[in-house]
Amino acid sequence: MPKLKTKSSAKKRFKITARGKVIMSQAGKRNGMIKRTSKQIRNQRGTTVMSKQDGKIAKSYMPYSLRG
């Protein structure tokens, strides 16, 4: 069997925790910050855990991930 390739977009965007959850950056913080409230900008800092269903799809893009 040949090696499986990881999707390049997935390896840049997602990270898998030791427990097998998928971490991603917060959505909706690329542009248009003037329109948004300070509270919204503050809450969109950092990362968040992806939902279980979406995480399953994201893990399929990374075949040699820890808990893929």
HTML snippet that shows the backbone in 3Dmol.js (N, CA, C, O; Angstrom):
<script src="https://3Dmol.org/build/3Dmol-min.js"></script>
<div id="view" style="width:600px;height:400px;position:relative"></div>
<script>
const pdb = `
ATOM      1  N   MET A   1       0.837  -1.202   0.000  1.00  0.00           N
ATOM      2  CA  MET A   1       0.000   0.000   0.000  1.00  0.00           C
ATOM      3  C   MET A   1       0.875   1.256   0.000  1.00  0.00           C
ATOM      4  O   MET A   1       1.829   1.347   0.774  1.00  0.00           O
ATOM      5  N   PRO A   2       0.561   2.210  -0.851  1.00  0.00           N
ATOM      6  CA  PRO A   2       1.315   3.472  -0.825  1.00  0.00           C
ATOM      7  C   PRO A   2       0.916   4.317   0.376  1.00  0.00           C
ATOM      8  O   PRO A   2      -0.110   4.079   1.013  1.00  0.00           O
ATOM      9  N   LYS A   3       1.739   5.297   0.667  1.00  0.00           N
ATOM     10  CA  LYS A   3       1.429   6.208   1.766  1.00  0.00           C
ATOM     11  C   LYS A   3       0.200   7.040   1.427  1.00  0.00           C
ATOM     12  O   LYS A   3      -0.026   7.383   0.267  1.00  0.00           O
ATOM     13  N   LEU A   4      -0.585   7.360   2.434  1.00  0.00           N
ATOM     14  CA  LEU A   4      -1.749   8.230   2.247  1.00  0.00           C
ATOM     15  C   LEU A   4      -1.310   9.668   2.397  1.00  0.00           C
ATOM     16  O   LEU A   4      -0.458   9.978   3.229  1.00  0.00           O
ATOM     17  N   LYS A   5      -1.886  10.550   1.596  1.00  0.00           N
ATOM     18  CA  LYS A   5      -1.522  11.959   1.673  1.00  0.00           C
ATOM     19  C   LYS A   5      -2.491  12.710   2.574  1.00  0.00           C
ATOM     20  O   LYS A   5      -3.698  12.470   2.561  1.00  0.00           O
ATOM     21  N   THR A   6      -1.932  13.618   3.352  1.00  0.00           N
ATOM     22  CA  THR A   6      -2.726  14.509   4.184  1.00  0.00           C
ATOM     23  C   THR A   6      -3.152  15.707   3.336  1.00  0.00           C
ATOM     24  O   THR A   6      -2.370  16.224   2.539  1.00  0.00           O
ATOM     25  N   LYS A   7      -4.404  16.142   3.519  1.00  0.00           N
ATOM     26  CA  LYS A   7      -4.856  17.353   2.817  1.00  0.00           C
ATOM     27  C   LYS A   7      -4.077  18.543   3.362  1.00  0.00           C
ATOM     28  O   LYS A   7      -4.067  18.785   4.570  1.00  0.00           O
ATOM     29  N   SER A   8      -3.423  19.287   2.471  1.00  0.00           N
ATOM     30  CA  SER A   8      -2.595  20.412   2.904  1.00  0.00           C
ATOM     31  C   SER A   8      -3.413  21.481   3.619  1.00  0.00           C
ATOM     32  O   SER A   8      -2.938  22.100   4.571  1.00  0.00           O
ATOM     33  N   SER A   9      -4.639  21.694   3.162  1.00  0.00           N
ATOM     34  CA  SER A   9      -5.485  22.707   3.802  1.00  0.00           C
ATOM     35  C   SER A   9      -5.826  22.296   5.233  1.00  0.00           C
ATOM     36  O   SER A   9      -5.915  23.151   6.115  1.00  0.00           O
ATOM     37  N   ALA A  10      -6.018  21.006   5.471  1.00  0.00           N
ATOM     38  CA  ALA A  10      -6.387  20.525   6.801  1.00  0.00           C
ATOM     39  C   ALA A  10      -5.226  20.646   7.784  1.00  0.00           C
ATOM     40  O   ALA A  10      -5.430  21.021   8.938  1.00  0.00           O
ATOM     41  N   LYS A  11      -4.017  20.333   7.340  1.00  0.00           N
ATOM     42  CA  LYS A  11      -2.884  20.381   8.271  1.00  0.00           C
ATOM     43  C   LYS A  11      -2.558  21.810   8.683  1.00  0.00           C
ATOM     44  O   LYS A  11      -1.968  22.038   9.739  1.00  0.00           O
ATOM     45  N   LYS A  12      -2.947  22.781   7.839  1.00  0.00           N
ATOM     46  CA  LYS A  12      -2.719  24.179   8.182  1.00  0.00           C
ATOM     47  C   LYS A  12      -3.792  24.713   9.130  1.00  0.00           C
ATOM     48  O   LYS A  12      -3.522  25.616   9.922  1.00  0.00           O
ATOM     49  N   ARG A  13      -4.992  24.169   9.056  1.00  0.00           N
ATOM     50  CA  ARG A  13      -6.127  24.739   9.780  1.00  0.00           C
ATOM     51  C   ARG A  13      -6.482  24.038  11.076  1.00  0.00           C
ATOM     52  O   ARG A  13      -6.983  24.681  11.999  1.00  0.00           O
ATOM     53  N   PHE A  14      -6.238  22.739  11.174  1.00  0.00           N
ATOM     54  CA  PHE A  14      -6.702  21.968  12.320  1.00  0.00           C
ATOM     55  C   PHE A  14      -5.550  21.330  13.079  1.00  0.00           C
ATOM     56  O   PHE A  14      -4.478  21.072  12.531  1.00  0.00           O
ATOM     57  N   LYS A  15      -5.808  21.084  14.362  1.00  0.00           N
ATOM     58  CA  LYS A  15      -4.854  20.381  15.203  1.00  0.00           C
ATOM     59  C   LYS A  15      -5.660  19.407  16.054  1.00  0.00           C
ATOM     60  O   LYS A  15      -6.764  19.739  16.485  1.00  0.00           O
ATOM     61  N   ILE A  16      -5.132  18.221  16.302  1.00  0.00           N
ATOM     62  CA  ILE A  16      -5.859  17.219  17.077  1.00  0.00           C
ATOM     63  C   ILE A  16      -5.256  17.129  18.471  1.00  0.00           C
ATOM     64  O   ILE A  16      -4.040  17.025  18.631  1.00  0.00           O
ATOM     65  N   THR A  17      -6.131  17.171  19.485  1.00  0.00           N
ATOM     66  CA  THR A  17      -5.681  17.103  20.867  1.00  0.00           C
ATOM     67  C   THR A  17      -5.361  15.658  21.243  1.00  0.00           C
ATOM     68  O   THR A  17      -5.612  14.736  20.467  1.00  0.00           O
ATOM     69  N   ALA A  18      -4.809  15.473  22.430  1.00  0.00           N
ATOM     70  CA  ALA A  18      -4.465  14.133  22.905  1.00  0.00           C
ATOM     71  C   ALA A  18      -5.708  13.275  23.099  1.00  0.00           C
ATOM     72  O   ALA A  18      -5.641  12.050  23.003  1.00  0.00           O
ATOM     73  N   ARG A  19      -6.830  13.911  23.370  1.00  0.00           N
ATOM     74  CA  ARG A  19      -8.086  13.177  23.550  1.00  0.00           C
ATOM     75  C   ARG A  19      -8.819  12.927  22.236  1.00  0.00           C
ATOM     76  O   ARG A  19      -9.879  12.299  22.226  1.00  0.00           O
ATOM     77  N   GLY A  20      -8.259  13.415  21.124  1.00  0.00           N
ATOM     78  CA  GLY A  20      -8.861  13.159  19.827  1.00  0.00           C
ATOM     79  C   GLY A  20      -9.826  14.217  19.348  1.00  0.00           C
ATOM     80  O   GLY A  20     -10.490  14.026  18.329  1.00  0.00           O
ATOM     81  N   LYS A  21      -9.924  15.331  20.057  1.00  0.00           N
ATOM     82  CA  LYS A  21     -10.790  16.415  19.606  1.00  0.00           C
ATOM     83  C   LYS A  21     -10.031  17.280  18.606  1.00  0.00           C
ATOM     84  O   LYS A  21      -8.802  17.332  18.615  1.00  0.00           O
ATOM     85  N   VAL A  22     -10.784  17.954  17.746  1.00  0.00           N
ATOM     86  CA  VAL A  22     -10.164  18.788  16.721  1.00  0.00           C
ATOM     87  C   VAL A  22     -10.276  20.245  17.132  1.00  0.00           C
ATOM     88  O   VAL A  22     -11.365  20.737  17.429  1.00  0.00           O
ATOM     89  N   ILE A  23      -9.127  20.940  17.147  1.00  0.00           N
ATOM     90  CA  ILE A  23      -9.061  22.358  17.510  1.00  0.00           C
ATOM     91  C   ILE A  23      -8.975  23.172  16.223  1.00  0.00           C
ATOM     92  O   ILE A  23      -8.263  22.797  15.292  1.00  0.00           O
ATOM     93  N   MET A  24      -9.698  24.283  16.173  1.00  0.00           N
ATOM     94  CA  MET A  24      -9.638  25.164  15.009  1.00  0.00           C
ATOM     95  C   MET A  24      -9.692  26.603  15.479  1.00  0.00           C
ATOM     96  O   MET A  24     -10.070  26.880  16.618  1.00  0.00           O
ATOM     97  N   SER A  25      -9.310  27.523  14.598  1.00  0.00           N
ATOM     98  CA  SER A  25      -9.396  28.935  14.963  1.00  0.00           C
ATOM     99  C   SER A  25     -10.850  29.384  14.881  1.00  0.00           C
ATOM    100  O   SER A  25     -11.656  28.784  14.169  1.00  0.00           O
ATOM    101  N   GLN A  26     -11.173  30.431  15.606  1.00  0.00           N
ATOM    102  CA  GLN A  26     -12.541  30.937  15.636  1.00  0.00           C
ATOM    103  C   GLN A  26     -12.947  31.458  14.263  1.00  0.00           C
ATOM    104  O   GLN A  26     -12.131  32.040  13.549  1.00  0.00           O
ATOM    105  N   ALA A  27     -14.187  31.253  13.901  1.00  0.00           N
ATOM    106  CA  ALA A  27     -14.696  31.714  12.606  1.00  0.00           C
ATOM    107  C   ALA A  27     -15.123  33.174  12.694  1.00  0.00           C
ATOM    108  O   ALA A  27     -15.466  33.667  13.768  1.00  0.00           O
ATOM    109  N   GLY A  28     -15.099  33.857  11.556  1.00  0.00           N
ATOM    110  CA  GLY A  28     -15.646  35.203  11.455  1.00  0.00           C
ATOM    111  C   GLY A  28     -14.766  36.312  11.988  1.00  0.00           C
ATOM    112  O   GLY A  28     -15.276  37.324  12.471  1.00  0.00           O
ATOM    113  N   LYS A  29     -13.447  36.146  11.912  1.00  0.00           N
ATOM    114  CA  LYS A  29     -12.582  37.216  12.419  1.00  0.00           C
ATOM    115  C   LYS A  29     -11.535  37.659  11.407  1.00  0.00           C
ATOM    116  O   LYS A  29     -10.484  38.174  11.790  1.00  0.00           O
ATOM    117  N   ARG A  30     -11.805  37.468  10.140  1.00  0.00           N
ATOM    118  CA  ARG A  30     -10.846  37.824   9.103  1.00  0.00           C
ATOM    119  C   ARG A  30     -10.870  39.310   8.765  1.00  0.00           C
ATOM    120  O   ARG A  30      -9.817  39.943   8.693  1.00  0.00           O
ATOM    121  N   ASN A  31     -12.045  39.866   8.559  1.00  0.00           N
ATOM    122  CA  ASN A  31     -12.138  41.275   8.177  1.00  0.00           C
ATOM    123  C   ASN A  31     -13.465  41.856   8.665  1.00  0.00           C
ATOM    124  O   ASN A  31     -14.330  41.129   9.154  1.00  0.00           O
ATOM    125  N   GLY A  32     -13.612  43.183   8.525  1.00  0.00           N
ATOM    126  CA  GLY A  32     -14.847  43.827   8.958  1.00  0.00           C
ATOM    127  C   GLY A  32     -14.937  44.022  10.459  1.00  0.00           C
ATOM    128  O   GLY A  32     -16.028  43.954  11.026  1.00  0.00           O
ATOM    129  N   MET A  33     -13.808  44.265  11.112  1.00  0.00           N
ATOM    130  CA  MET A  33     -13.805  44.388  12.567  1.00  0.00           C
ATOM    131  C   MET A  33     -14.507  45.663  13.056  1.00  0.00           C
ATOM    132  O   MET A  33     -14.973  45.707  14.194  1.00  0.00           O
ATOM    133  N   ILE A  34     -14.584  46.685  12.219  1.00  0.00           N
ATOM    134  CA  ILE A  34     -15.212  47.941  12.640  1.00  0.00           C
ATOM    135  C   ILE A  34     -16.701  47.731  12.904  1.00  0.00           C
ATOM    136  O   ILE A  34     -17.273  48.359  13.796  1.00  0.00           O
ATOM    137  N   LYS A  35     -17.321  46.854  12.132  1.00  0.00           N
ATOM    138  CA  LYS A  35     -18.756  46.587  12.286  1.00  0.00           C
ATOM    139  C   LYS A  35     -19.067  45.813  13.559  1.00  0.00           C
ATOM    140  O   LYS A  35     -20.179  45.892  14.080  1.00  0.00           O
ATOM    141  N   ARG A  36     -18.092  45.067  14.062  1.00  0.00           N
ATOM    142  CA  ARG A  36     -18.356  44.160  15.171  1.00  0.00           C
ATOM    143  C   ARG A  36     -18.159  44.845  16.521  1.00  0.00           C
ATOM    144  O   ARG A  36     -17.398  45.804  16.651  1.00  0.00           O
ATOM    145  N   THR A  37     -18.867  44.325  17.516  1.00  0.00           N
ATOM    146  CA  THR A  37     -18.737  44.880  18.862  1.00  0.00           C
ATOM    147  C   THR A  37     -17.430  44.407  19.481  1.00  0.00           C
ATOM    148  O   THR A  37     -16.845  43.415  19.046  1.00  0.00           O
ATOM    149  N   SER A  38     -16.979  45.132  20.502  1.00  0.00           N
ATOM    150  CA  SER A  38     -15.747  44.750  21.204  1.00  0.00           C
ATOM    151  C   SER A  38     -15.905  43.382  21.841  1.00  0.00           C
ATOM    152  O   SER A  38     -14.960  42.593  21.878  1.00  0.00           O
ATOM    153  N   LYS A  39     -17.102  43.100  22.345  1.00  0.00           N
ATOM    154  CA  LYS A  39     -17.369  41.810  22.983  1.00  0.00           C
ATOM    155  C   LYS A  39     -17.208  40.667  21.977  1.00  0.00           C
ATOM    156  O   LYS A  39     -16.621  39.631  22.290  1.00  0.00           O
ATOM    157  N   GLN A  40     -17.729  40.866  20.779  1.00  0.00           N
ATOM    158  CA  GLN A  40     -17.638  39.836  19.755  1.00  0.00           C
ATOM    159  C   GLN A  40     -16.190  39.598  19.341  1.00  0.00           C
ATOM    160  O   GLN A  40     -15.773  38.451  19.178  1.00  0.00           O
ATOM    161  N   ILE A  41     -15.428  40.663  19.170  1.00  0.00           N
ATOM    162  CA  ILE A  41     -14.015  40.541  18.805  1.00  0.00           C
ATOM    163  C   ILE A  41     -13.247  39.819  19.907  1.00  0.00           C
ATOM    164  O   ILE A  41     -12.398  38.975  19.624  1.00  0.00           O
ATOM    165  N   ARG A  42     -13.541  40.147  21.154  1.00  0.00           N
ATOM    166  CA  ARG A  42     -12.883  39.528  22.305  1.00  0.00           C
ATOM    167  C   ARG A  42     -13.192  38.030  22.368  1.00  0.00           C
ATOM    168  O   ARG A  42     -12.305  37.220  22.633  1.00  0.00           O
ATOM    169  N   ASN A  43     -14.448  37.671  22.123  1.00  0.00           N
ATOM    170  CA  ASN A  43     -14.847  36.267  22.197  1.00  0.00           C
ATOM    171  C   ASN A  43     -14.303  35.431  21.044  1.00  0.00           C
ATOM    172  O   ASN A  43     -14.240  34.206  21.149  1.00  0.00           O
ATOM    173  N   GLN A  44     -13.910  36.071  19.951  1.00  0.00           N
ATOM    174  CA  GLN A  44     -13.407  35.339  18.800  1.00  0.00           C
ATOM    175  C   GLN A  44     -11.898  35.152  18.822  1.00  0.00           C
ATOM    176  O   GLN A  44     -11.334  34.648  17.850  1.00  0.00           O
ATOM    177  N   ARG A  45     -11.232  35.540  19.895  1.00  0.00           N
ATOM    178  CA  ARG A  45      -9.795  35.325  20.011  1.00  0.00           C
ATOM    179  C   ARG A  45      -9.500  33.846  20.207  1.00  0.00           C
ATOM    180  O   ARG A  45     -10.329  33.094  20.719  1.00  0.00           O
ATOM    181  N   GLY A  46      -8.321  33.448  19.798  1.00  0.00           N
ATOM    182  CA  GLY A  46      -7.850  32.102  20.106  1.00  0.00           C
ATOM    183  C   GLY A  46      -8.509  31.013  19.280  1.00  0.00           C
ATOM    184  O   GLY A  46      -8.817  31.206  18.104  1.00  0.00           O
ATOM    185  N   THR A  47      -8.721  29.858  19.915  1.00  0.00           N
ATOM    186  CA  THR A  47      -9.224  28.682  19.217  1.00  0.00           C
ATOM    187  C   THR A  47     -10.485  28.155  19.873  1.00  0.00           C
ATOM    188  O   THR A  47     -10.870  28.590  20.958  1.00  0.00           O
ATOM    189  N   THR A  48     -11.121  27.213  19.200  1.00  0.00           N
ATOM    190  CA  THR A  48     -12.310  26.558  19.728  1.00  0.00           C
ATOM    191  C   THR A  48     -12.278  25.089  19.322  1.00  0.00           C
ATOM    192  O   THR A  48     -11.535  24.700  18.421  1.00  0.00           O
ATOM    193  N   VAL A  49     -13.094  24.276  19.998  1.00  0.00           N
ATOM    194  CA  VAL A  49     -13.176  22.856  19.685  1.00  0.00           C
ATOM    195  C   VAL A  49     -14.262  22.655  18.632  1.00  0.00           C
ATOM    196  O   VAL A  49     -15.370  23.174  18.761  1.00  0.00           O
ATOM    197  N   MET A  50     -13.935  21.911  17.613  1.00  0.00           N
ATOM    198  CA  MET A  50     -14.877  21.641  16.529  1.00  0.00           C
ATOM    199  C   MET A  50     -15.951  20.671  17.015  1.00  0.00           C
ATOM    200  O   MET A  50     -15.699  19.858  17.904  1.00  0.00           O
ATOM    201  N   SER A  51     -17.139  20.754  16.438  1.00  0.00           N
ATOM    202  CA  SER A  51     -18.214  19.832  16.812  1.00  0.00           C
ATOM    203  C   SER A  51     -17.806  18.404  16.444  1.00  0.00           C
ATOM    204  O   SER A  51     -16.955  18.187  15.581  1.00  0.00           O
ATOM    205  N   LYS A  52     -18.422  17.450  17.110  1.00  0.00           N
ATOM    206  CA  LYS A  52     -18.029  16.052  16.946  1.00  0.00           C
ATOM    207  C   LYS A  52     -18.207  15.576  15.500  1.00  0.00           C
ATOM    208  O   LYS A  52     -17.358  14.863  14.965  1.00  0.00           O
ATOM    209  N   GLN A  53     -19.312  15.976  14.877  1.00  0.00           N
ATOM    210  CA  GLN A  53     -19.596  15.548  13.509  1.00  0.00           C
ATOM    211  C   GLN A  53     -18.590  16.136  12.521  1.00  0.00           C
ATOM    212  O   GLN A  53     -18.083  15.430  11.650  1.00  0.00           O
ATOM    213  N   ASP A  54     -18.304  17.438  12.663  1.00  0.00           N
ATOM    214  CA  ASP A  54     -17.347  18.078  11.767  1.00  0.00           C
ATOM    215  C   ASP A  54     -15.929  17.579  12.036  1.00  0.00           C
ATOM    216  O   ASP A  54     -15.116  17.463  11.119  1.00  0.00           O
ATOM    217  N   GLY A  55     -15.644  17.290  13.295  1.00  0.00           N
ATOM    218  CA  GLY A  55     -14.330  16.776  13.665  1.00  0.00           C
ATOM    219  C   GLY A  55     -14.029  15.442  13.007  1.00  0.00           C
ATOM    220  O   GLY A  55     -12.888  15.158  12.643  1.00  0.00           O
ATOM    221  N   LYS A  56     -15.057  14.633  12.860  1.00  0.00           N
ATOM    222  CA  LYS A  56     -14.899  13.328  12.219  1.00  0.00           C
ATOM    223  C   LYS A  56     -14.489  13.499  10.755  1.00  0.00           C
ATOM    224  O   LYS A  56     -13.660  12.746  10.243  1.00  0.00           O
ATOM    225  N   ILE A  57     -15.071  14.487  10.093  1.00  0.00           N
ATOM    226  CA  ILE A  57     -14.734  14.778   8.697  1.00  0.00           C
ATOM    227  C   ILE A  57     -13.310  15.320   8.600  1.00  0.00           C
ATOM    228  O   ILE A  57     -12.541  14.920   7.726  1.00  0.00           O
ATOM    229  N   ALA A  58     -12.966  16.242   9.517  1.00  0.00           N
ATOM    230  CA  ALA A  58     -11.631  16.848   9.502  1.00  0.00           C
ATOM    231  C   ALA A  58     -10.554  15.793   9.751  1.00  0.00           C
ATOM    232  O   ALA A  58      -9.475  15.868   9.162  1.00  0.00           O
ATOM    233  N   LYS A  59     -10.827  14.814  10.611  1.00  0.00           N
ATOM    234  CA  LYS A  59      -9.849  13.764  10.884  1.00  0.00           C
ATOM    235  C   LYS A  59      -9.624  12.874   9.673  1.00  0.00           C
ATOM    236  O   LYS A  59      -8.543  12.310   9.504  1.00  0.00           O
ATOM    237  N   SER A  60     -10.653  12.747   8.822  1.00  0.00           N
ATOM    238  CA  SER A  60     -10.494  11.902   7.636  1.00  0.00           C
ATOM    239  C   SER A  60      -9.508  12.520   6.644  1.00  0.00           C
ATOM    240  O   SER A  60      -8.963  11.819   5.792  1.00  0.00           O
ATOM    241  N   TYR A  61      -9.278  13.833   6.753  1.00  0.00           N
ATOM    242  CA  TYR A  61      -8.323  14.512   5.882  1.00  0.00           C
ATOM    243  C   TYR A  61      -6.887  14.318   6.362  1.00  0.00           C
ATOM    244  O   TYR A  61      -5.941  14.592   5.624  1.00  0.00           O
ATOM    245  N   MET A  62      -6.723  13.847   7.599  1.00  0.00           N
ATOM    246  CA  MET A  62      -5.389  13.661   8.175  1.00  0.00           C
ATOM    247  C   MET A  62      -5.227  12.195   8.570  1.00  0.00           C
ATOM    248  O   MET A  62      -5.443  11.855   9.733  1.00  0.00           O
ATOM    249  N   PRO A  63      -4.854  11.318   7.639  1.00  0.00           N
ATOM    250  CA  PRO A  63      -4.880   9.888   7.891  1.00  0.00           C
ATOM    251  C   PRO A  63      -3.915   9.408   8.974  1.00  0.00           C
ATOM    252  O   PRO A  63      -4.194   8.409   9.638  1.00  0.00           O
ATOM    253  N   TYR A  64      -2.790  10.093   9.167  1.00  0.00           N
ATOM    254  CA  TYR A  64      -1.821   9.622  10.155  1.00  0.00           C
ATOM    255  C   TYR A  64      -1.851  10.453  11.435  1.00  0.00           C
ATOM    256  O   TYR A  64      -0.871  10.494  12.179  1.00  0.00           O
ATOM    257  N   SER A  65      -2.971  11.109  11.685  1.00  0.00           N
ATOM    258  CA  SER A  65      -3.099  11.872  12.920  1.00  0.00           C
ATOM    259  C   SER A  65      -3.172  10.909  14.098  1.00  0.00           C
ATOM    260  O   SER A  65      -3.399   9.712  13.921  1.00  0.00           O
ATOM    261  N   LEU A  66      -2.982  11.431  15.277  1.00  0.00           N
ATOM    262  CA  LEU A  66      -2.885  10.621  16.477  1.00  0.00           C
ATOM    263  C   LEU A  66      -4.086   9.694  16.660  1.00  0.00           C
ATOM    264  O   LEU A  66      -3.936   8.486  16.838  1.00  0.00           O
ATOM    265  N   ARG A  67      -5.272  10.281  16.613  1.00  0.00           N
ATOM    266  CA  ARG A  67      -6.492   9.492  16.819  1.00  0.00           C
ATOM    267  C   ARG A  67      -7.399   9.588  15.599  1.00  0.00           C
ATOM    268  O   ARG A  67      -8.611   9.754  15.742  1.00  0.00           O
ATOM    269  N   GLY A  68      -6.846   9.490  14.437  1.00  0.00           N
ATOM    270  CA  GLY A  68      -7.614   9.627  13.215  1.00  0.00           C
ATOM    271  C   GLY A  68      -8.350   8.398  12.880  1.00  0.00           C
ATOM    272  O   GLY A  68      -9.051   8.355  11.868  1.00  0.00           O
TER     273      GLY A  68
END
`;
const viewer = $3Dmol.createViewer("view");
viewer.addModel(pdb, "pdb");
viewer.setStyle({}, {cartoon: {color: "spectrum"}});
viewer.zoomTo();
viewer.render();
</script>
